[in-house]
Amino acid sequence: MKRKEEDYLAKWLVRNKRMPLVIRDARQTGKSTLVRLFAKNTGLTIIELNFEETYRYKEIFSSNDVETRIQTLEIMLIERST
C-alpha cells in the first residue's frame, strides 16, 4: 500500500499543471510521515501547517484571497522561526 501512495505523489510532482494536493484519511494512518519521507527522498522543502495546534491558520483560510493568504502565512512563518 505504501508504494502505491509514493507512486501517486511522484506522478503528481511531475505533472505540468498540477493542482494543490490535499491528503485526507483517518487519524494516525501515516499521512504526515508519507509526505515527510517523500519530501526527503525528492529533495523538496515542506512547510507544515497544523490547524489543530495553531488556530490562527484556520482564520487565514476563511478568506478566498490567495495573495492575502500567502502574505499572512509568510509573516506568521517568519515570526515562528525567530
PyMOL Python script that loads the backbone (N, CA, C, O; Angstrom):
from pymol import cmd

cmd.read_pdbstr("""\
ATOM      1  N   MET A   1       0.832  -1.204   0.000  1.00  0.00           N
ATOM      2  CA  MET A   1       0.000   0.000   0.000  1.00  0.00           C
ATOM      3  C   MET A   1       0.862   1.247   0.000  1.00  0.00           C
ATOM      4  O   MET A   1       0.566   2.205  -0.716  1.00  0.00           O
ATOM      5  N   LYS A   2       1.932   1.249   0.800  1.00  0.00           N
ATOM      6  CA  LYS A   2       2.790   2.425   0.904  1.00  0.00           C
ATOM      7  C   LYS A   2       3.359   2.806  -0.466  1.00  0.00           C
ATOM      8  O   LYS A   2       3.410   3.987  -0.810  1.00  0.00           O
ATOM      9  N   ARG A   3       3.779   1.827  -1.233  1.00  0.00           N
ATOM     10  CA  ARG A   3       4.364   2.078  -2.544  1.00  0.00           C
ATOM     11  C   ARG A   3       3.350   2.742  -3.478  1.00  0.00           C
ATOM     12  O   ARG A   3       3.720   3.597  -4.283  1.00  0.00           O
ATOM     13  N   LYS A   4       2.109   2.365  -3.378  1.00  0.00           N
ATOM     14  CA  LYS A   4       1.053   2.941  -4.207  1.00  0.00           C
ATOM     15  C   LYS A   4       0.944   4.454  -3.962  1.00  0.00           C
ATOM     16  O   LYS A   4       0.848   5.236  -4.909  1.00  0.00           O
ATOM     17  N   GLU A   5       0.960   4.852  -2.700  1.00  0.00           N
ATOM     18  CA  GLU A   5       0.866   6.274  -2.371  1.00  0.00           C
ATOM     19  C   GLU A   5       2.110   7.033  -2.820  1.00  0.00           C
ATOM     20  O   GLU A   5       2.010   8.155  -3.316  1.00  0.00           O
ATOM     21  N   GLU A   6       3.281   6.425  -2.647  1.00  0.00           N
ATOM     22  CA  GLU A   6       4.520   7.077  -3.087  1.00  0.00           C
ATOM     23  C   GLU A   6       4.523   7.268  -4.598  1.00  0.00           C
ATOM     24  O   GLU A   6       4.953   8.311  -5.091  1.00  0.00           O
ATOM     25  N   ASP A   7       4.046   6.269  -5.336  1.00  0.00           N
ATOM     26  CA  ASP A   7       3.956   6.381  -6.798  1.00  0.00           C
ATOM     27  C   ASP A   7       3.003   7.507  -7.192  1.00  0.00           C
ATOM     28  O   ASP A   7       3.280   8.258  -8.127  1.00  0.00           O
ATOM     29  N   TYR A   8       1.880   7.622  -6.479  1.00  0.00           N
ATOM     30  CA  TYR A   8       0.915   8.678  -6.780  1.00  0.00           C
ATOM     31  C   TYR A   8       1.554  10.054  -6.577  1.00  0.00           C
ATOM     32  O   TYR A   8       1.384  10.945  -7.409  1.00  0.00           O
ATOM     33  N   LEU A   9       2.287  10.228  -5.474  1.00  0.00           N
ATOM     34  CA  LEU A   9       2.945  11.511  -5.207  1.00  0.00           C
ATOM     35  C   LEU A   9       3.994  11.814  -6.266  1.00  0.00           C
ATOM     36  O   LEU A   9       4.130  12.963  -6.687  1.00  0.00           O
ATOM     37  N   ALA A  10       4.732  10.813  -6.700  1.00  0.00           N
ATOM     38  CA  ALA A  10       5.754  11.021  -7.729  1.00  0.00           C
ATOM     39  C   ALA A  10       5.112  11.464  -9.045  1.00  0.00           C
ATOM     40  O   ALA A  10       5.638  12.349  -9.720  1.00  0.00           O
ATOM     41  N   LYS A  11       3.994  10.866  -9.409  1.00  0.00           N
ATOM     42  CA  LYS A  11       3.284  11.261 -10.631  1.00  0.00           C
ATOM     43  C   LYS A  11       2.719  12.672 -10.494  1.00  0.00           C
ATOM     44  O   LYS A  11       2.762  13.457 -11.441  1.00  0.00           O
ATOM     45  N   TRP A  12       2.197  12.989  -9.327  1.00  0.00           N
ATOM     46  CA  TRP A  12       1.665  14.333  -9.073  1.00  0.00           C
ATOM     47  C   TRP A  12       2.770  15.379  -9.230  1.00  0.00           C
ATOM     48  O   TRP A  12       2.550  16.443  -9.809  1.00  0.00           O
ATOM     49  N   LEU A  13       3.945  15.070  -8.715  1.00  0.00           N
ATOM     50  CA  LEU A  13       5.050  16.024  -8.713  1.00  0.00           C
ATOM     51  C   LEU A  13       5.487  16.414 -10.122  1.00  0.00           C
ATOM     52  O   LEU A  13       5.855  17.567 -10.347  1.00  0.00           O
ATOM     53  N   VAL A  14       5.456  15.495 -11.065  1.00  0.00           N
ATOM     54  CA  VAL A  14       5.966  15.785 -12.413  1.00  0.00           C
ATOM     55  C   VAL A  14       4.899  16.304 -13.378  1.00  0.00           C
ATOM     56  O   VAL A  14       5.212  16.594 -14.532  1.00  0.00           O
ATOM     57  N   ARG A  15       3.677  16.423 -12.941  1.00  0.00           N
ATOM     58  CA  ARG A  15       2.621  16.961 -13.810  1.00  0.00           C
ATOM     59  C   ARG A  15       2.921  18.414 -14.161  1.00  0.00           C
ATOM     60  O   ARG A  15       3.380  19.190 -13.323  1.00  0.00           O
ATOM     61  N   ASN A  16       2.656  18.762 -15.402  1.00  0.00           N
ATOM     62  CA  ASN A  16       2.875  20.141 -15.848  1.00  0.00           C
ATOM     63  C   ASN A  16       1.926  21.118 -15.165  1.00  0.00           C
ATOM     64  O   ASN A  16       2.338  22.193 -14.730  1.00  0.00           O
ATOM     65  N   LYS A  17       0.685  20.747 -15.074  1.00  0.00           N
ATOM     66  CA  LYS A  17      -0.329  21.635 -14.485  1.00  0.00           C
ATOM     67  C   LYS A  17      -0.896  20.983 -13.235  1.00  0.00           C
ATOM     68  O   LYS A  17      -2.084  20.667 -13.169  1.00  0.00           O
ATOM     69  N   ARG A  18      -0.032  20.787 -12.244  1.00  0.00           N
ATOM     70  CA  ARG A  18      -0.530  20.118 -11.041  1.00  0.00           C
ATOM     71  C   ARG A  18      -1.304  21.098 -10.159  1.00  0.00           C
ATOM     72  O   ARG A  18      -0.993  22.285 -10.074  1.00  0.00           O
ATOM     73  N   MET A  19      -2.294  20.560  -9.529  1.00  0.00           N
ATOM     74  CA  MET A  19      -3.130  21.309  -8.605  1.00  0.00           C
ATOM     75  C   MET A  19      -2.588  21.086  -7.191  1.00  0.00           C
ATOM     76  O   MET A  19      -1.815  20.156  -6.962  1.00  0.00           O
ATOM     77  N   PRO A  20      -2.989  21.933  -6.248  1.00  0.00           N
ATOM     78  CA  PRO A  20      -2.600  21.671  -4.855  1.00  0.00           C
ATOM     79  C   PRO A  20      -3.058  20.275  -4.446  1.00  0.00           C
ATOM     80  O   PRO A  20      -4.090  19.780  -4.897  1.00  0.00           O
ATOM     81  N   LEU A  21      -2.277  19.672  -3.600  1.00  0.00           N
ATOM     82  CA  LEU A  21      -2.562  18.306  -3.184  1.00  0.00           C
ATOM     83  C   LEU A  21      -3.127  18.305  -1.769  1.00  0.00           C
ATOM     84  O   LEU A  21      -2.536  18.878  -0.853  1.00  0.00           O
ATOM     85  N   VAL A  22      -4.258  17.668  -1.601  1.00  0.00           N
ATOM     86  CA  VAL A  22      -4.867  17.515  -0.291  1.00  0.00           C
ATOM     87  C   VAL A  22      -4.890  16.026   0.024  1.00  0.00           C
ATOM     88  O   VAL A  22      -5.436  15.226  -0.736  1.00  0.00           O
ATOM     89  N   ILE A  23      -4.297  15.670   1.143  1.00  0.00           N
ATOM     90  CA  ILE A  23      -4.266  14.269   1.549  1.00  0.00           C
ATOM     91  C   ILE A  23      -5.156  14.123   2.774  1.00  0.00           C
ATOM     92  O   ILE A  23      -4.913  14.732   3.816  1.00  0.00           O
ATOM     93  N   ARG A  24      -6.190  13.304   2.629  1.00  0.00           N
ATOM     94  CA  ARG A  24      -7.147  13.113   3.714  1.00  0.00           C
ATOM     95  C   ARG A  24      -7.258  11.640   4.034  1.00  0.00           C
ATOM     96  O   ARG A  24      -7.222  10.793   3.141  1.00  0.00           O
ATOM     97  N   ASP A  25      -7.391  11.348   5.284  1.00  0.00           N
ATOM     98  CA  ASP A  25      -7.596   9.978   5.748  1.00  0.00           C
ATOM     99  C   ASP A  25      -7.894  10.047   7.241  1.00  0.00           C
ATOM    100  O   ASP A  25      -7.893  11.125   7.836  1.00  0.00           O
ATOM    101  N   ALA A  26      -8.139   8.926   7.818  1.00  0.00           N
ATOM    102  CA  ALA A  26      -8.398   8.863   9.260  1.00  0.00           C
ATOM    103  C   ALA A  26      -7.140   9.272  10.027  1.00  0.00           C
ATOM    104  O   ALA A  26      -6.045   9.327   9.466  1.00  0.00           O
ATOM    105  N   ARG A  27      -7.313   9.553  11.297  1.00  0.00           N
ATOM    106  CA  ARG A  27      -6.172   9.903  12.155  1.00  0.00           C
ATOM    107  C   ARG A  27      -5.205   8.734  12.265  1.00  0.00           C
ATOM    108  O   ARG A  27      -5.595   7.568  12.202  1.00  0.00           O
ATOM    109  N   GLN A  28      -3.932   9.081  12.431  1.00  0.00           N
ATOM    110  CA  GLN A  28      -2.896   8.091  12.717  1.00  0.00           C
ATOM    111  C   GLN A  28      -2.731   7.032  11.624  1.00  0.00           C
ATOM    112  O   GLN A  28      -2.500   5.861  11.926  1.00  0.00           O
ATOM    113  N   THR A  29      -2.847   7.436  10.361  1.00  0.00           N
ATOM    114  CA  THR A  29      -2.694   6.475   9.268  1.00  0.00           C
ATOM    115  C   THR A  29      -1.403   6.677   8.476  1.00  0.00           C
ATOM    116  O   THR A  29      -1.150   5.945   7.520  1.00  0.00           O
ATOM    117  N   GLY A  30      -0.579   7.663   8.861  1.00  0.00           N
ATOM    118  CA  GLY A  30       0.712   7.851   8.207  1.00  0.00           C
ATOM    119  C   GLY A  30       0.758   8.921   7.139  1.00  0.00           C
ATOM    120  O   GLY A  30       1.693   8.948   6.339  1.00  0.00           O
ATOM    121  N   LYS A  31      -0.226   9.804   7.104  1.00  0.00           N
ATOM    122  CA  LYS A  31      -0.250  10.854   6.082  1.00  0.00           C
ATOM    123  C   LYS A  31       0.957  11.777   6.191  1.00  0.00           C
ATOM    124  O   LYS A  31       1.642  12.026   5.199  1.00  0.00           O
ATOM    125  N   SER A  32       1.213  12.273   7.364  1.00  0.00           N
ATOM    126  CA  SER A  32       2.342  13.192   7.571  1.00  0.00           C
ATOM    127  C   SER A  32       3.668  12.494   7.309  1.00  0.00           C
ATOM    128  O   SER A  32       4.566  13.074   6.698  1.00  0.00           O
ATOM    129  N   THR A  33       3.796  11.269   7.760  1.00  0.00           N
ATOM    130  CA  THR A  33       5.021  10.513   7.545  1.00  0.00           C
ATOM    131  C   THR A  33       5.258  10.299   6.058  1.00  0.00           C
ATOM    132  O   THR A  33       6.385  10.434   5.582  1.00  0.00           O
ATOM    133  N   LEU A  34       4.216   9.969   5.332  1.00  0.00           N
ATOM    134  CA  LEU A  34       4.312   9.776   3.888  1.00  0.00           C
ATOM    135  C   LEU A  34       4.850  11.029   3.206  1.00  0.00           C
ATOM    136  O   LEU A  34       5.763  10.948   2.384  1.00  0.00           O
ATOM    137  N   VAL A  35       4.290  12.177   3.543  1.00  0.00           N
ATOM    138  CA  VAL A  35       4.705  13.426   2.912  1.00  0.00           C
ATOM    139  C   VAL A  35       6.129  13.802   3.319  1.00  0.00           C
ATOM    140  O   VAL A  35       6.919  14.237   2.481  1.00  0.00           O
ATOM    141  N   ARG A  36       6.456  13.640   4.587  1.00  0.00           N
ATOM    142  CA  ARG A  36       7.820  13.957   5.052  1.00  0.00           C
ATOM    143  C   ARG A  36       8.854  13.088   4.341  1.00  0.00           C
ATOM    144  O   ARG A  36       9.876  13.597   3.879  1.00  0.00           O
ATOM    145  N   LEU A  37       8.602  11.788   4.248  1.00  0.00           N
ATOM    146  CA  LEU A  37       9.541  10.890   3.578  1.00  0.00           C
ATOM    147  C   LEU A  37       9.643  11.197   2.089  1.00  0.00           C
ATOM    148  O   LEU A  37      10.732  11.163   1.515  1.00  0.00           O
ATOM    149  N   PHE A  38       8.510  11.496   1.468  1.00  0.00           N
ATOM    150  CA  PHE A  38       8.520  11.837   0.046  1.00  0.00           C
ATOM    151  C   PHE A  38       9.343  13.100  -0.187  1.00  0.00           C
ATOM    152  O   PHE A  38      10.146  13.153  -1.119  1.00  0.00           O
ATOM    153  N   ALA A  39       9.151  14.103   0.641  1.00  0.00           N
ATOM    154  CA  ALA A  39       9.913  15.345   0.502  1.00  0.00           C
ATOM    155  C   ALA A  39      11.403  15.087   0.697  1.00  0.00           C
ATOM    156  O   ALA A  39      12.230  15.607  -0.052  1.00  0.00           O
ATOM    157  N   LYS A  40      11.737  14.305   1.674  1.00  0.00           N
ATOM    158  CA  LYS A  40      13.144  13.986   1.947  1.00  0.00           C
ATOM    159  C   LYS A  40      13.768  13.243   0.767  1.00  0.00           C
ATOM    160  O   LYS A  40      14.883  13.561   0.353  1.00  0.00           O
ATOM    161  N   ASN A  41      13.058  12.259   0.229  1.00  0.00           N
ATOM    162  CA  ASN A  41      13.585  11.444  -0.866  1.00  0.00           C
ATOM    163  C   ASN A  41      13.694  12.195  -2.187  1.00  0.00           C
ATOM    164  O   ASN A  41      14.491  11.825  -3.049  1.00  0.00           O
ATOM    165  N   THR A  42      12.897  13.246  -2.350  1.00  0.00           N
ATOM    166  CA  THR A  42      12.916  14.003  -3.604  1.00  0.00           C
ATOM    167  C   THR A  42      13.618  15.351  -3.466  1.00  0.00           C
ATOM    168  O   THR A  42      13.722  16.097  -4.440  1.00  0.00           O
ATOM    169  N   GLY A  43      14.098  15.667  -2.268  1.00  0.00           N
ATOM    170  CA  GLY A  43      14.807  16.918  -2.059  1.00  0.00           C
ATOM    171  C   GLY A  43      13.910  18.140  -1.966  1.00  0.00           C
ATOM    172  O   GLY A  43      14.372  19.267  -2.148  1.00  0.00           O
ATOM    173  N   LEU A  44      12.644  17.926  -1.685  1.00  0.00           N
ATOM    174  CA  LEU A  44      11.701  19.042  -1.562  1.00  0.00           C
ATOM    175  C   LEU A  44      11.713  19.601  -0.147  1.00  0.00           C
ATOM    176  O   LEU A  44      12.007  18.894   0.818  1.00  0.00           O
ATOM    177  N   THR A  45      11.391  20.874  -0.045  1.00  0.00           N
ATOM    178  CA  THR A  45      11.213  21.514   1.247  1.00  0.00           C
ATOM    179  C   THR A  45       9.709  21.634   1.494  1.00  0.00           C
ATOM    180  O   THR A  45       8.961  22.061   0.615  1.00  0.00           O
ATOM    181  N   ILE A  46       9.281  21.259   2.681  1.00  0.00           N
ATOM    182  CA  ILE A  46       7.859  21.367   3.004  1.00  0.00           C
ATOM    183  C   ILE A  46       7.665  22.306   4.181  1.00  0.00           C
ATOM    184  O   ILE A  46       8.551  22.488   5.017  1.00  0.00           O
ATOM    185  N   ILE A  47       6.496  22.886   4.218  1.00  0.00           N
ATOM    186  CA  ILE A  47       6.080  23.706   5.352  1.00  0.00           C
ATOM    187  C   ILE A  47       4.808  23.067   5.886  1.00  0.00           C
ATOM    188  O   ILE A  47       3.814  22.943   5.170  1.00  0.00           O
ATOM    189  N   GLU A  48       4.847  22.666   7.141  1.00  0.00           N
ATOM    190  CA  GLU A  48       3.687  22.015   7.737  1.00  0.00           C
ATOM    191  C   GLU A  48       2.844  23.036   8.483  1.00  0.00           C
ATOM    192  O   GLU A  48       3.350  23.819   9.286  1.00  0.00           O
ATOM    193  N   LEU A  49       1.550  23.010   8.201  1.00  0.00           N
ATOM    194  CA  LEU A  49       0.599  23.856   8.898  1.00  0.00           C
ATOM    195  C   LEU A  49      -0.369  22.945   9.641  1.00  0.00           C
ATOM    196  O   LEU A  49      -1.192  22.269   9.024  1.00  0.00           O
ATOM    197  N   ASN A  50      -0.269  22.930  10.946  1.00  0.00           N
ATOM    198  CA  ASN A  50      -1.123  22.081  11.755  1.00  0.00           C
ATOM    199  C   ASN A  50      -2.281  22.919  12.283  1.00  0.00           C
ATOM    200  O   ASN A  50      -2.106  23.736  13.187  1.00  0.00           O
ATOM    201  N   PHE A  51      -3.459  22.710  11.712  1.00  0.00           N
ATOM    202  CA  PHE A  51      -4.625  23.503  12.088  1.00  0.00           C
ATOM    203  C   PHE A  51      -5.133  23.159  13.483  1.00  0.00           C
ATOM    204  O   PHE A  51      -5.826  23.963  14.106  1.00  0.00           O
ATOM    205  N   GLU A  52      -4.797  21.979  13.971  1.00  0.00           N
ATOM    206  CA  GLU A  52      -5.232  21.611  15.314  1.00  0.00           C
ATOM    207  C   GLU A  52      -4.390  22.306  16.377  1.00  0.00           C
ATOM    208  O   GLU A  52      -4.896  22.627  17.453  1.00  0.00           O
ATOM    209  N   GLU A  53      -3.108  22.542  16.089  1.00  0.00           N
ATOM    210  CA  GLU A  53      -2.227  23.166  17.063  1.00  0.00           C
ATOM    211  C   GLU A  53      -2.259  24.688  17.003  1.00  0.00           C
ATOM    212  O   GLU A  53      -2.079  25.354  18.023  1.00  0.00           O
ATOM    213  N   THR A  54      -2.484  25.235  15.827  1.00  0.00           N
ATOM    214  CA  THR A  54      -2.464  26.689  15.668  1.00  0.00           C
ATOM    215  C   THR A  54      -3.768  27.151  15.038  1.00  0.00           C
ATOM    216  O   THR A  54      -3.964  27.034  13.828  1.00  0.00           O
ATOM    217  N   TYR A  55      -4.652  27.674  15.867  1.00  0.00           N
ATOM    218  CA  TYR A  55      -5.968  28.097  15.397  1.00  0.00           C
ATOM    219  C   TYR A  55      -5.882  29.236  14.389  1.00  0.00           C
ATOM    220  O   TYR A  55      -6.758  29.367  13.534  1.00  0.00           O
ATOM    221  N   ARG A  56      -4.841  30.059  14.475  1.00  0.00           N
ATOM    222  CA  ARG A  56      -4.720  31.211  13.562  1.00  0.00           C
ATOM    223  C   ARG A  56      -4.654  30.774  12.104  1.00  0.00           C
ATOM    224  O   ARG A  56      -5.072  31.526  11.222  1.00  0.00           O
ATOM    225  N   TYR A  57      -4.143  29.585  11.831  1.00  0.00           N
ATOM    226  CA  TYR A  57      -4.085  29.106  10.445  1.00  0.00           C
ATOM    227  C   TYR A  57      -5.488  28.942   9.869  1.00  0.00           C
ATOM    228  O   TYR A  57      -5.710  29.217   8.690  1.00  0.00           O
ATOM    229  N   LYS A  58      -6.424  28.500  10.683  1.00  0.00           N
ATOM    230  CA  LYS A  58      -7.800  28.337  10.211  1.00  0.00           C
ATOM    231  C   LYS A  58      -8.369  29.662   9.733  1.00  0.00           C
ATOM    232  O   LYS A  58      -9.062  29.724   8.717  1.00  0.00           O
ATOM    233  N   GLU A  59      -8.068  30.725  10.477  1.00  0.00           N
ATOM    234  CA  GLU A  59      -8.590  32.044  10.135  1.00  0.00           C
ATOM    235  C   GLU A  59      -8.089  32.506   8.769  1.00  0.00           C
ATOM    236  O   GLU A  59      -8.826  33.144   8.017  1.00  0.00           O
ATOM    237  N   ILE A  60      -6.852  32.188   8.456  1.00  0.00           N
ATOM    238  CA  ILE A  60      -6.264  32.603   7.180  1.00  0.00           C
ATOM    239  C   ILE A  60      -7.046  32.016   6.015  1.00  0.00           C
ATOM    240  O   ILE A  60      -7.275  32.696   5.014  1.00  0.00           O
ATOM    241  N   PHE A  61      -7.456  30.768   6.138  1.00  0.00           N
ATOM    242  CA  PHE A  61      -8.109  30.090   5.031  1.00  0.00           C
ATOM    243  C   PHE A  61      -9.610  30.335   4.972  1.00  0.00           C
ATOM    244  O   PHE A  61     -10.306  29.731   4.155  1.00  0.00           O
ATOM    245  N   SER A  62     -10.109  31.208   5.822  1.00  0.00           N
ATOM    246  CA  SER A  62     -11.525  31.561   5.742  1.00  0.00           C
ATOM    247  C   SER A  62     -11.772  32.557   4.615  1.00  0.00           C
ATOM    248  O   SER A  62     -12.912  32.745   4.190  1.00  0.00           O
ATOM    249  N   SER A  63     -10.713  33.194   4.130  1.00  0.00           N
ATOM    250  CA  SER A  63     -10.804  34.138   3.017  1.00  0.00           C
ATOM    251  C   SER A  63     -10.469  33.439   1.703  1.00  0.00           C
ATOM    252  O   SER A  63      -9.715  32.466   1.696  1.00  0.00           O
ATOM    253  N   ASN A  64     -11.015  33.920   0.605  1.00  0.00           N
ATOM    254  CA  ASN A  64     -10.695  33.372  -0.715  1.00  0.00           C
ATOM    255  C   ASN A  64      -9.595  34.155  -1.418  1.00  0.00           C
ATOM    256  O   ASN A  64      -9.246  33.838  -2.555  1.00  0.00           O
ATOM    257  N   ASP A  65      -9.045  35.167  -0.766  1.00  0.00           N
ATOM    258  CA  ASP A  65      -7.999  35.998  -1.369  1.00  0.00           C
ATOM    259  C   ASP A  65      -6.635  35.306  -1.211  1.00  0.00           C
ATOM    260  O   ASP A  65      -6.041  35.324  -0.134  1.00  0.00           O
ATOM    261  N   VAL A  66      -6.159  34.705  -2.289  1.00  0.00           N
ATOM    262  CA  VAL A  66      -4.930  33.913  -2.249  1.00  0.00           C
ATOM    263  C   VAL A  66      -3.723  34.761  -1.888  1.00  0.00           C
ATOM    264  O   VAL A  66      -2.889  34.334  -1.090  1.00  0.00           O
ATOM    265  N   GLU A  67      -3.613  35.941  -2.454  1.00  0.00           N
ATOM    266  CA  GLU A  67      -2.465  36.810  -2.164  1.00  0.00           C
ATOM    267  C   GLU A  67      -2.378  37.145  -0.678  1.00  0.00           C
ATOM    268  O   GLU A  67      -1.298  37.108  -0.089  1.00  0.00           O
ATOM    269  N   THR A  68      -3.512  37.469  -0.081  1.00  0.00           N
ATOM    270  CA  THR A  68      -3.539  37.774   1.348  1.00  0.00           C
ATOM    271  C   THR A  68      -3.157  36.546   2.156  1.00  0.00           C
ATOM    272  O   THR A  68      -2.418  36.655   3.135  1.00  0.00           O
ATOM    273  N   ARG A  69      -3.648  35.385   1.762  1.00  0.00           N
ATOM    274  CA  ARG A  69      -3.288  34.142   2.453  1.00  0.00           C
ATOM    275  C   ARG A  69      -1.777  33.938   2.453  1.00  0.00           C
ATOM    276  O   ARG A  69      -1.172  33.676   3.492  1.00  0.00           O
ATOM    277  N   ILE A  70      -1.186  34.062   1.283  1.00  0.00           N
ATOM    278  CA  ILE A  70       0.255  33.827   1.159  1.00  0.00           C
ATOM    279  C   ILE A  70       1.043  34.829   1.985  1.00  0.00           C
ATOM    280  O   ILE A  70       1.971  34.447   2.698  1.00  0.00           O
ATOM    281  N   GLN A  71       0.694  36.088   1.903  1.00  0.00           N
ATOM    282  CA  GLN A  71       1.400  37.118   2.663  1.00  0.00           C
ATOM    283  C   GLN A  71       1.278  36.884   4.163  1.00  0.00           C
ATOM    284  O   GLN A  71       2.260  37.004   4.895  1.00  0.00           O
ATOM    285  N   THR A  72       0.089  36.553   4.618  1.00  0.00           N
ATOM    286  CA  THR A  72      -0.129  36.317   6.042  1.00  0.00           C
ATOM    287  C   THR A  72       0.651  35.094   6.511  1.00  0.00           C
ATOM    288  O   THR A  72       1.266  35.120   7.577  1.00  0.00           O
ATOM    289  N   LEU A  73       0.627  34.026   5.722  1.00  0.00           N
ATOM    290  CA  LEU A  73       1.396  32.824   6.072  1.00  0.00           C
ATOM    291  C   LEU A  73       2.889  33.122   6.134  1.00  0.00           C
ATOM    292  O   LEU A  73       3.576  32.666   7.048  1.00  0.00           O
ATOM    293  N   GLU A  74       3.389  33.879   5.175  1.00  0.00           N
ATOM    294  CA  GLU A  74       4.812  34.235   5.187  1.00  0.00           C
ATOM    295  C   GLU A  74       5.175  34.976   6.468  1.00  0.00           C
ATOM    296  O   GLU A  74       6.186  34.669   7.099  1.00  0.00           O
ATOM    297  N   ILE A  75       4.369  35.931   6.846  1.00  0.00           N
ATOM    298  CA  ILE A  75       4.625  36.696   8.068  1.00  0.00           C
ATOM    299  C   ILE A  75       4.583  35.791   9.286  1.00  0.00           C
ATOM    300  O   ILE A  75       5.461  35.860  10.146  1.00  0.00           O
ATOM    301  N   MET A  76       3.559  34.935   9.364  1.00  0.00           N
ATOM    302  CA  MET A  76       3.431  34.048  10.513  1.00  0.00           C
ATOM    303  C   MET A  76       4.603  33.069  10.607  1.00  0.00           C
ATOM    304  O   MET A  76       5.090  32.789  11.702  1.00  0.00           O
ATOM    305  N   LEU A  77       5.050  32.555   9.478  1.00  0.00           N
ATOM    306  CA  LEU A  77       6.160  31.597   9.486  1.00  0.00           C
ATOM    307  C   LEU A  77       7.483  32.269   9.851  1.00  0.00           C
ATOM    308  O   LEU A  77       8.333  31.664  10.504  1.00  0.00           O
ATOM    309  N   ILE A  78       7.650  33.514   9.429  1.00  0.00           N
ATOM    310  CA  ILE A  78       8.848  34.257   9.813  1.00  0.00           C
ATOM    311  C   ILE A  78       8.827  34.516  11.325  1.00  0.00           C
ATOM    312  O   ILE A  78       9.841  34.343  12.001  1.00  0.00           O
ATOM    313  N   GLU A  79       7.677  34.927  11.844  1.00  0.00           N
ATOM    314  CA  GLU A  79       7.539  35.177  13.280  1.00  0.00           C
ATOM    315  C   GLU A  79       7.810  33.903  14.073  1.00  0.00           C
ATOM    316  O   GLU A  79       8.441  33.949  15.129  1.00  0.00           O
ATOM    317  N   ARG A  80       7.338  32.773  13.569  1.00  0.00           N
ATOM    318  CA  ARG A  80       7.500  31.494  14.257  1.00  0.00           C
ATOM    319  C   ARG A  80       8.972  31.054  14.292  1.00  0.00           C
ATOM    320  O   ARG A  80       9.407  30.416  15.250  1.00  0.00           O
ATOM    321  N   SER A  81       9.725  31.393  13.259  1.00  0.00           N
ATOM    322  CA  SER A  81      11.114  30.931  13.185  1.00  0.00           C
ATOM    323  C   SER A  81      12.074  31.827  13.947  1.00  0.00           C
ATOM    324  O   SER A  81      13.229  31.452  14.147  1.00  0.00           O
ATOM    325  N   THR A  82      11.628  33.007  14.379  1.00  0.00           N
ATOM    326  CA  THR A  82      12.537  33.910  15.123  1.00  0.00           C
ATOM    327  C   THR A  82      12.339  33.780  16.601  1.00  0.00           C
ATOM    328  O   THR A  82      13.012  34.458  17.376  1.00  0.00           O
TER     329      THR A  82
END
""", "prot")
cmd.dss("prot")
cmd.show_as("cartoon", "prot")
cmd.util.cbc("prot")
cmd.orient("prot")
